[in-house]
Amino acid sequence: MLSGLEQRFVERQNSGDRLLSQRLRHFARGVIPLKDTQASFTVGPFVALQNELLFNVQHEQNANGKLLDQNRLLLGAGYRLSRGVDAELGYVNQYVNGRTVDSMNHIVQFGLYSRF
C-alpha cells in the first residue's frame, strides 16, 4: 500500500482562475500467481487487483466540494517476464465525483511494470 499527498491546480469554472487543491492518494495492489510458487514468484502468469482512492483534503471547494474525488478499481491478468518486469492487460472502472455531475469510465489498460 502506498499513500501520498498531491498538490494540483484546478481551474475555476467561468473565470479561468487556477486555484490550489490538495488530495490524498491511497493505492493498494495485490498480485496472485496462477502457478504453484513455493519460493518467490519470479516468472509466470498472475491476476492483479488494485484500488486507488483519491480524497480531497485541503481546499476541496476548489475541486468538487466533496471528500471523495475518485476511485479507480483495476482487475487485470498478466505475465511476470522476469524478477523485475511484468506485462499486464486489465479493466479499470474509474468513478469520478464531479462538481455537478458524477461519471463512471470503463477503460482497457495495458501496463508494463518494472521493479528496480
N, C-alpha and C positions, 0 to 999 in steps of 0.2 A: 504494500500500500504506500502511496505517495500523497502528500498534501503540499500545497504551495499557495502563496498569495500572489495574485497578479494585479497589476495596475493597468488600466486601459482608459482611453479617451472615448467618450460616447458623444455623438453628435446630437444636439438638441433639435427636436422637430421644429420646422418653420423658422429657425433663426440662424442655423449654420454654426452656432457656438459649439465648441468642443469642451466637454466637462469631464473631470476626473471621476472615475469609479473604481472601486477595488472589489475583487471577488476571490473567494477561497475555492481552489480546485482540489478535489479529492478523487484519487484514482486508485482503483483496486483491480488486479488482474490475476487470473489463475490459468494454468496450463495443465491439462490432464493427458499424459501419454496414453496412446492406444495400444502399446505393446508392453509386455511384462518387463519392468525395469527393477532389478534387484539392487543395482547400484545407482549412479547418477544417470540422468536422461541426457544422452549426447547426440543421438541420431534416431529419426523415425517420425511417424505421424502423431498428431495430437489434436485435441479440441481445446479451444480457448474461450474463456468467458471473462468479460471485463465490464466494469461500470465506472463512469466518470460523472461526478456530480459537481455542479458549479453553483456556489452560493454568493449572492451579493452581501458584502459585509460592511461596506462603507460607501456612503453616498448612493444608496440603491435608488433614490429618487432620480438620479441622473441616468440610470439604466432603465429598468422596467418597473421600479417601485415595489418589487417583491423580493422575498428572501431567496427563493429558488429561481435560478436563472436558466439552467439547462440540465438535462440528464441524457447521457449518451450510453446506451447499452449495446454491447457487441457480442455476437456468437459467431465463432469462426472455426475453420478447420485448417490445419497447416502441417508443415513438414519441417522438422529440425534438420537442417542440412549439415551442420557441424555444431560443436560446442558453443560457437559464437554467432551463428546465423540461422534465422527462422524465416520461412516464407509462409504467408497466410492469406486466405480468402475468407471474407466474412460478411455478415449482415449487421448493419448498425441501425438502431432505432434511436433517433435524436428527437427529444422533446424540447422545444424552446418556449419558455414562458415569456411571451411578448408583453409590451406595454399595453396594447389594446386587444391584440389577437394572439392566441397561442397557436403553435404549429407543431406538426409531427412530420419528420422527414424519414424516408426509408432509403438507405444507402448501401450499395455494394462496395466493399473496400478491399483492396489488395494491399498487403503490407509486407515489407522486407525489413526485418528487425536484426540489429546487431548488438552484441554484448562484448565489451572490452574488458 
